[in-house]
Amino acid sequence: MAATADRIQMVSSDITQMTVDAIVNAANRSLLGGGGVDGAIHRAAGPELLAECRTLDGCETGQAKITRGYRLPARHVIHTVGPVWQGGRQDEPELLAACYRNSLQLGVENGVRSFAFPAISCGVYGYPVAEAARIAVREVRRFLASDERIETVYLVCFGPDVRQAYQQALSER
């Protein structure tokens, strides 16, 4: 198996076009679509995704649920609800870390070997990008170090600030 560092790839791409086993959706608690990456995933997957999400009874912050990918090139969508940034005093770092851990665990339990993650909570939820990137990289590294079943985790960057934050986080040990 490749070293942990070789199994993490940073890409600038449209997450809805990623050919992976699962893309991770930075969802809201209803799981019924929204703005940003959530809306883009729902639009690209088609109405069947919304219909399946209606059966899931929402999702709590830090938790994850899985659906089919429908019209996406990905087989699955793993929906996780990131925390809204409130200054870091409402357990936001632990909740964000849980998003990555729970998404990876749920994926592995469902045979997922390749994942594409957006920068969870960094859009309208206002999480500071540099801090979120450090948490994402730390949690992905920890998971990969203990689980050989995952082949690749793509960290999908939606802008230069996110790309720079991931580059910095990946360069740290």
C-alpha angles and dihedrals in degrees: 000000000000119000117270092253091054091054094060116077127182115211137174102220147120102273091212089064096051114120099216136123091256139008117203117230120212090219136179121241094265092056087213098118133270139170133318118018091349092059092043092053093048092048093048095044094050133224093307090073092056090048092053092044089055088064094055100072094228128282134260123237110277094018129103139214130189133223137168118276096231108182094006121099086238117087093219142023116213109202117206129173115223124202124264108241111250099166096290096281098104098068091271095147093051092044092050091048089050090055090061096041095046093045092051093045093048090048094051090049087056098047097261112158100168127044136184115204127191120210094278115220093001097109123057090343087071102222111165104258099221093051093044091051092052091051092047094050093044093051095044091049092049093049094047091049089060101036124055095183095083114085102184140003114196118204102207115210120206097188145006094268091056092045091051092048092051092046089053093046092048091051092056123083 
